[in-house]
Amino acid sequence: MKMNVVWRNSISCVRIREVPHRYQSGCHPVAPLGSRILTDPAKVFEHNMWDHMQWSKEEAAAAQKEVAKNSAVRILLEEQVKYEREASKYWNAFYKIHKNKFFKDRNWLLREFPEILPVGQKTEEKAREVTYQHVKINAADCFSRMHCLTIPKGKDHCKNSSISGVQSKVESDFPSQGSREHRTESLRTAPFPGSKATFRILEVGCGAGNSVFPILNTLQNVSGCFLYCCDFASGAVELVKSHSSYRAAQCHAFVHDVCDDGLPYPFPDEILDVILLVFVLSSIHPDRMQSVINRLSKLLKPGGMLLFRDYGRYDKTQLRFKSGHCLSENFYVRGDGTRAYFFTEGEVHDMFCKAGLEEKQNLVDRRLQVNRKKQVKMHRVWVQGKFQKPLYVQTN
């Protein structure tokens, strides 16, 4: 599908704004990763990625047409049950084949999410200095909301799911909540991994550690910090634990299925300062997403932050799916059995706010990826958000 880029004279417009104390809000992440702005179309193939790219009406219409085409045929419900029930098997097979060679380390995390580190640490101040230097060359931070073509936001995607029967068919495979409250109270009175830490981070869906080790490398000089990381693929957790940079004194990796609401975490509720949810929620069935976020919200202490990044609607990954891979609206299965959902900004807002979290950032990050060898342009679309647990619970 041909993608034509719209060039605007105002694309080089810059607004300098002060970096907020604990989180970045606004239309674009204020970070080095998001500051490469293409102002001269003749130079499009000089770099592999350009930031804050706008869509023309023709591009948007072509993307919508492509998605309608590749989702016209839905996989049968009986087969969808298999992908839900055996999800961990498919991800274990993925890591058995690729090990830790498939994904690149996310060294951009601290630039996009300085909240990962506690306030006042020198390491965070350095990250802020780097961030502020790039504010001056970032795109106008509200340009896309004012001028770019907006593809309609999705509404309540769970209500419109055509395969809501999947959950009821596999519900018996997941234990009920049971005595979770009792187990949590027992954890509060007994030592647990990281119980002496003063700042605690959890990465959900850690995979082979592509976020874990960039974070650990930064935390090694930060006292009082502890990192938890979990994945429901046991093979992925083993890859993390066997890594040369894994330090049990500052990190605890464990196998966990976030869709199992009755499965206890190895720490009590309301102790986490940060939860990292990066390219994980999209692999979960849409009917289960809300309960997953609700449970994660309970793990945050008042004032704690949940940091989110995932696939956006009409990302090139969605457009490349062939007919026969669609499970339900905007939800697909890959050839290896792993799944992917594609979010809108509105859906993300609804889910996290329903979980009692306050929106601090929620944006669509549009980029132009370039294959310089083949002279091909591809649009990438991601959704990024920061959501905070209120300090106080309002009561009537």
C-alpha positions as CSV (number, residue, x, y, z in Angstrom):
1,M,0.0,0.0,0.0
2,K,1.4,3.3,-1.0
3,M,1.9,5.9,1.8
4,N,2.2,9.5,0.8
5,V,3.5,11.9,3.5
6,V,1.9,15.3,4.0
7,W,4.4,18.1,4.5
8,R,3.3,21.2,6.3
9,N,5.3,24.4,6.8
10,S,4.4,24.4,10.4
11,I,6.0,21.0,11.0
12,S,9.2,22.7,12.1
13,C,7.5,24.9,14.6
14,V,9.0,24.5,18.1
15,R,7.6,25.2,21.5
16,I,9.9,25.1,24.5
17,R,8.2,24.0,27.7
18,E,9.3,23.2,31.2
19,V,9.7,19.6,32.0
20,P,7.2,18.6,34.7
21,H,8.5,17.3,38.0
22,R,7.2,13.7,37.9
23,Y,5.8,13.0,34.5
24,Q,5.7,14.3,30.9
25,S,2.2,15.2,29.6
26,G,1.1,16.6,26.3
27,C,0.9,15.5,22.8
28,H,4.3,14.1,22.3
29,P,7.0,12.4,24.5
30,V,9.5,15.1,25.2
31,A,12.6,13.0,24.7
32,P,15.6,12.5,22.4
33,L,13.8,9.5,20.8
34,G,11.1,11.8,19.6
35,S,13.0,14.8,18.3
36,R,14.0,13.8,14.7
37,I,11.7,16.0,12.6
38,L,11.7,15.8,8.8
39,T,11.4,19.2,7.3
40,D,12.8,18.5,3.9
41,P,11.1,15.7,1.9
42,A,14.2,15.2,-0.2
43,K,16.1,14.0,2.9
44,V,13.5,11.3,3.9
45,F,16.0,8.4,3.2
46,E,18.8,9.9,5.3
47,H,17.5,8.2,8.5
48,N,15.7,5.1,9.4
49,M,12.9,6.8,11.4
50,W,11.2,10.2,11.5
51,D,9.1,11.4,14.4
52,H,5.7,13.0,14.7
53,M,4.6,12.3,11.1
54,Q,1.1,13.3,10.0
55,W,-1.3,11.3,7.9
56,S,-3.2,12.6,4.9
57,K,-6.9,11.8,4.3
58,E,-5.8,9.5,1.6
59,E,-3.5,7.6,3.9
60,A,-6.1,7.3,6.6
61,A,-8.7,6.0,4.1
62,A,-6.2,3.5,2.7
63,A,-5.4,2.2,6.2
64,Q,-9.0,1.8,7.1
65,K,-9.7,0.0,3.8
66,E,-6.7,-2.4,4.4
67,V,-7.9,-3.3,7.9
68,A,-11.5,-3.9,6.7
69,K,-10.1,-6.2,4.1
70,N,-7.8,-8.2,6.4
71,S,-10.5,-8.6,9.1
72,A,-13.4,-9.5,6.9
73,V,-12.8,-13.2,7.6
74,R,-12.8,-14.2,11.3
75,I,-11.2,-17.3,12.8
76,L,-13.7,-19.8,14.1
77,L,-14.6,-19.6,17.8
78,E,-13.4,-23.2,18.5
79,E,-10.0,-22.3,17.2
80,Q,-9.8,-19.1,19.1
81,V,-10.3,-21.0,22.3
82,K,-7.1,-22.8,21.6
83,Y,-5.1,-19.6,21.2
84,E,-6.5,-18.3,24.5
85,R,-6.0,-21.6,26.5
86,E,-2.5,-22.3,25.1
87,A,-1.1,-18.7,25.0
88,S,1.8,-19.5,27.3
89,K,2.7,-22.5,25.1
90,Y,3.0,-20.2,22.1
91,W,5.2,-17.7,23.9
92,N,7.4,-20.4,25.4
93,A,7.9,-21.7,21.9
94,F,8.8,-18.2,20.7
95,Y,11.5,-17.7,23.4
96,K,12.8,-21.2,22.8
97,I,13.4,-20.4,19.2
98,H,14.6,-16.7,19.5
99,K,15.9,-16.7,23.0
100,N,17.1,-13.1,23.7
101,K,18.0,-12.3,20.1
102,F,14.7,-11.1,18.8
103,F,14.0,-7.8,20.6
104,K,16.5,-5.0,21.1
105,D,17.2,-3.6,24.5
106,R,14.9,-0.7,25.3
107,N,17.6,1.9,26.2
108,W,15.0,4.6,25.4
109,L,13.0,3.8,28.5
110,L,14.4,6.4,30.9
111,R,14.1,9.1,28.2
112,E,10.4,8.4,27.7
113,F,9.7,7.3,31.2
114,P,11.9,9.2,33.8
115,E,9.3,8.1,36.4
116,I,11.1,4.8,36.5
117,L,13.6,6.3,38.9
118,P,12.8,7.9,42.3
119,V,12.6,11.7,42.5
120,G,15.8,13.3,43.7
121,Q,18.3,10.7,42.4
122,K,21.3,12.1,40.5
123,T,20.7,9.5,37.8
124,E,17.2,10.9,37.2
125,E,18.5,14.5,37.2
126,K,20.9,13.5,34.4
127,A,18.0,12.0,32.5
128,R,16.1,15.3,32.9
129,E,19.1,17.3,31.7
130,V,19.3,15.2,28.6
131,T,15.6,15.4,28.1
132,Y,15.5,19.2,28.5
133,Q,18.3,19.7,25.9
134,H,16.1,18.0,23.3
135,V,13.0,19.9,24.1
136,K,14.4,22.8,22.1
137,I,14.4,20.7,18.9
138,N,11.2,18.7,19.5
139,A,8.1,19.2,17.4
140,A,5.5,21.6,18.6
141,D,4.1,19.5,21.5
142,C,0.4,20.0,20.6
143,F,0.8,20.1,16.8
144,S,-0.7,16.8,16.1
145,R,-3.9,17.4,18.1
146,M,-4.5,20.7,16.4
147,H,-3.5,20.0,12.8
148,C,-3.1,16.3,12.0
149,L,-5.8,14.1,10.6
150,T,-7.3,12.2,13.4
151,I,-8.4,8.6,12.7
152,P,-11.6,8.0,14.8
153,K,-11.0,6.7,18.3
154,G,-12.5,3.4,19.2
155,K,-15.2,3.2,21.8
156,D,-15.6,0.3,24.3
157,H,-13.9,-2.4,22.3
158,C,-14.9,-5.1,24.8
159,K,-18.6,-4.5,24.2
160,N,-18.2,-5.0,20.5
161,S,-16.0,-8.1,20.6
162,S,-17.4,-10.8,18.4
163,I,-15.7,-13.6,20.4
164,S,-16.8,-12.8,24.0
165,G,-17.6,-16.5,24.2
166,V,-13.9,-17.3,24.4
167,Q,-13.7,-16.2,28.0
168,S,-16.6,-18.3,29.2
169,K,-15.2,-21.3,27.4
170,V,-11.9,-21.1,29.2
171,E,-12.9,-19.5,32.5
172,S,-12.9,-22.9,34.3
173,D,-9.1,-23.1,33.5
174,F,-8.4,-20.1,35.7
175,P,-8.7,-20.3,39.6
176,S,-11.2,-18.0,41.3
177,Q,-10.0,-15.1,43.5
178,G,-10.3,-17.3,46.6
179,S,-8.4,-16.0,49.7
180,R,-6.2,-13.5,47.9
181,E,-6.9,-10.9,50.6
182,H,-5.7,-13.3,53.3
183,R,-2.5,-14.1,51.4
184,T,-1.8,-10.4,50.8
185,E,-2.2,-9.7,54.5
186,S,0.2,-12.5,55.3
187,L,2.7,-11.0,52.9
188,R,2.6,-7.7,54.7
189,T,3.7,-9.2,58.0
190,A,6.3,-11.6,56.5
191,P,9.6,-10.8,54.7
192,F,9.2,-10.9,50.9
193,P,11.6,-10.1,48.0
194,G,12.4,-6.4,48.1
195,S,10.7,-5.9,51.5
196,K,13.5,-3.6,52.6
197,A,13.4,-1.4,49.5
198,T,12.1,2.1,49.5
199,F,11.3,2.3,45.8
200,R,9.8,-0.7,43.9
201,I,9.2,-1.2,40.2
202,L,7.3,-4.0,38.5
203,E,7.7,-4.8,34.8
204,V,4.8,-6.9,33.5
205,G,5.6,-9.2,30.6
206,C,9.4,-8.9,30.9
207,G,10.2,-11.3,28.1
208,A,13.9,-12.0,27.8
209,G,14.8,-8.9,29.8
210,N,15.1,-6.2,27.1
211,S,13.7,-3.6,29.7
212,V,15.0,-5.4,32.8
213,F,18.7,-5.0,32.1
214,P,18.7,-1.4,30.9
215,I,16.8,-0.6,34.2
216,L,19.1,-2.7,36.3
217,N,22.2,-1.1,34.8
218,T,20.8,2.3,35.9
219,L,19.7,1.2,39.3
220,Q,23.0,-0.3,40.3
221,N,24.1,3.1,41.7
222,V,20.7,4.0,43.1
223,S,20.2,2.9,46.7
224,G,16.9,1.5,48.0
225,C,15.5,0.5,44.6
226,F,14.1,-3.0,43.7
227,L,12.9,-4.3,40.4
228,Y,10.3,-7.1,40.0
229,C,9.7,-8.6,36.6
230,C,7.3,-11.3,35.5
231,D,6.2,-13.2,32.5
232,F,3.8,-16.1,32.0
233,A,6.3,-17.8,29.7
234,S,8.6,-19.8,32.0
235,G,11.3,-19.9,29.3
236,A,11.5,-16.1,29.2
237,V,11.9,-15.9,33.0
238,E,14.7,-18.5,32.8
239,L,16.5,-16.3,30.2
240,V,16.3,-13.4,32.6
241,K,17.6,-15.3,35.5
242,S,20.5,-16.8,33.6
243,H,21.6,-13.4,32.2
244,S,25.1,-12.3,33.5
245,S,23.6,-8.9,34.6
246,Y,20.8,-10.4,36.7
247,R,21.3,-9.5,40.4
248,A,19.0,-11.3,42.8
249,A,19.8,-8.7,45.5
250,Q,18.1,-6.0,43.4
251,C,15.7,-8.0,41.1
252,H,13.2,-10.7,41.5
253,A,12.0,-12.5,38.3
254,F,9.0,-14.8,38.6
255,V,6.5,-16.7,36.4
256,H,3.0,-15.1,36.6
257,D,-0.2,-15.0,34.5
258,V,-1.7,-11.5,34.9
259,C,-5.0,-12.8,33.6
260,D,-5.3,-15.1,36.6
261,D,-6.8,-12.7,39.2
262,G,-6.6,-15.3,41.9
263,L,-2.9,-15.9,41.5
264,P,-1.0,-14.0,44.3
265,Y,2.0,-11.8,43.6
266,P,5.2,-12.4,45.7
267,F,4.6,-9.0,47.4
268,P,1.6,-7.3,49.0
269,D,-0.8,-4.8,47.4
270,E,-0.1,-1.1,47.4
271,I,3.7,-1.2,47.6
272,L,4.7,-0.4,44.0
273,D,5.9,3.0,42.9
274,V,6.0,2.1,39.2
275,I,4.4,-0.5,37.0
276,L,5.8,-0.8,33.5
277,L,3.4,-2.2,30.9
278,V,5.1,-2.0,27.5
279,F,3.9,-4.0,24.5
280,V,2.2,-6.5,26.8
281,L,-1.5,-5.6,27.0
282,S,-1.9,-6.1,23.2
283,S,-1.2,-9.8,23.6
284,I,-4.1,-10.3,26.0
285,H,-7.7,-11.0,24.9
286,P,-9.7,-7.7,24.8
287,D,-12.3,-9.2,27.2
288,R,-9.6,-9.7,29.9
289,M,-7.8,-6.4,29.6
290,Q,-9.9,-4.4,32.0
291,S,-9.6,-7.0,34.8
292,V,-5.8,-7.1,34.3
293,I,-5.5,-3.3,34.7
294,N,-7.9,-3.3,37.7
295,R,-5.6,-5.8,39.4
296,L,-2.4,-4.0,38.6
297,S,-4.0,-0.8,39.9
298,K,-4.3,-2.4,43.3
299,L,-0.6,-3.1,43.4
300,L,0.3,0.6,43.1
301,K,0.8,2.7,46.2
302,P,-1.1,6.0,46.3
303,G,0.8,8.3,43.9
304,G,2.3,5.4,42.1
305,M,2.6,5.5,38.3
306,L,1.6,3.0,35.6
307,L,3.6,3.5,32.4
308,F,2.1,2.2,29.2
309,R,3.2,1.8,25.6
310,D,1.7,-0.5,22.9
311,Y,0.6,-0.8,19.3
312,G,-1.7,1.9,17.9
313,R,-4.6,1.5,15.5
314,Y,-3.4,1.2,11.8
315,D,0.2,0.6,12.7
316,K,2.1,-1.1,9.8
317,T,2.0,-4.4,11.8
318,Q,-1.8,-4.4,11.7
319,L,-1.9,-3.5,8.0
320,R,0.4,-6.4,7.1
321,F,-1.8,-9.1,8.5
322,K,-3.3,-11.3,5.8
323,S,-6.9,-12.4,5.6
324,G,-7.7,-15.3,7.9
325,H,-5.6,-14.1,10.9
326,C,-8.3,-11.9,12.5
327,L,-9.7,-13.1,15.8
328,S,-12.1,-10.1,16.5
329,E,-12.1,-6.4,15.8
330,N,-8.5,-5.1,15.7
331,F,-7.3,-8.4,17.3
332,Y,-5.1,-10.8,15.3
333,V,-3.1,-14.0,15.6
334,R,0.4,-14.3,14.1
335,G,1.7,-17.4,12.4
336,D,3.4,-18.5,15.5
337,G,0.2,-18.4,17.6
338,T,1.0,-15.2,19.5
339,R,-1.6,-12.4,19.3
340,A,-1.7,-8.6,19.0
341,Y,-4.4,-6.0,19.6
342,F,-4.2,-2.4,18.2
343,F,-5.4,0.4,20.5
344,T,-6.9,3.8,20.1
345,E,-6.1,6.7,22.5
346,G,-9.8,6.6,23.6
347,E,-9.7,2.9,24.5
348,V,-6.6,3.4,26.6
349,H,-8.1,6.3,28.4
350,D,-11.3,4.4,29.2
351,M,-9.6,1.3,30.5
352,F,-7.1,3.0,32.8
353,C,-9.5,5.5,34.2
354,K,-12.1,2.8,34.9
355,A,-9.4,1.2,37.0
356,G,-9.3,4.3,39.2
357,L,-6.1,5.8,37.7
358,E,-5.7,9.4,36.7
359,E,-4.5,10.2,33.2
360,K,-1.2,12.2,33.1
361,Q,-0.2,11.4,29.6
362,N,-2.1,9.7,26.7
363,L,-0.9,10.3,23.2
364,V,-0.6,8.7,19.8
365,D,3.0,8.5,18.6
366,R,3.2,8.5,14.8
367,R,6.5,7.9,13.1
368,L,7.7,7.2,9.6
369,Q,10.0,4.2,9.3
370,V,12.2,4.0,6.3
371,N,13.9,1.2,4.5
372,R,16.7,3.0,2.8
373,K,17.9,0.1,0.8
374,K,14.5,-0.7,-0.7
375,Q,13.4,3.0,-0.7
376,V,10.2,2.1,1.2
377,K,8.3,4.2,3.7
378,M,6.1,2.7,6.5
379,H,4.0,4.4,9.1
380,R,4.4,3.3,12.7
381,V,1.7,4.1,15.3
382,W,2.1,3.6,19.0
383,V,0.0,4.7,22.0
384,Q,1.8,5.9,25.1
385,G,0.3,6.8,28.4
386,K,1.1,7.6,32.0
387,F,-1.5,7.0,34.7
388,Q,-1.2,7.8,38.4
389,K,-3.0,6.3,41.4
390,P,-4.7,9.1,43.3
391,L,-3.1,10.1,46.6
392,Y,-6.5,10.2,48.3
393,V,-9.7,8.3,47.7
394,Q,-12.8,10.5,47.5
395,T,-15.7,9.4,49.6
396,N,-19.2,10.8,49.8
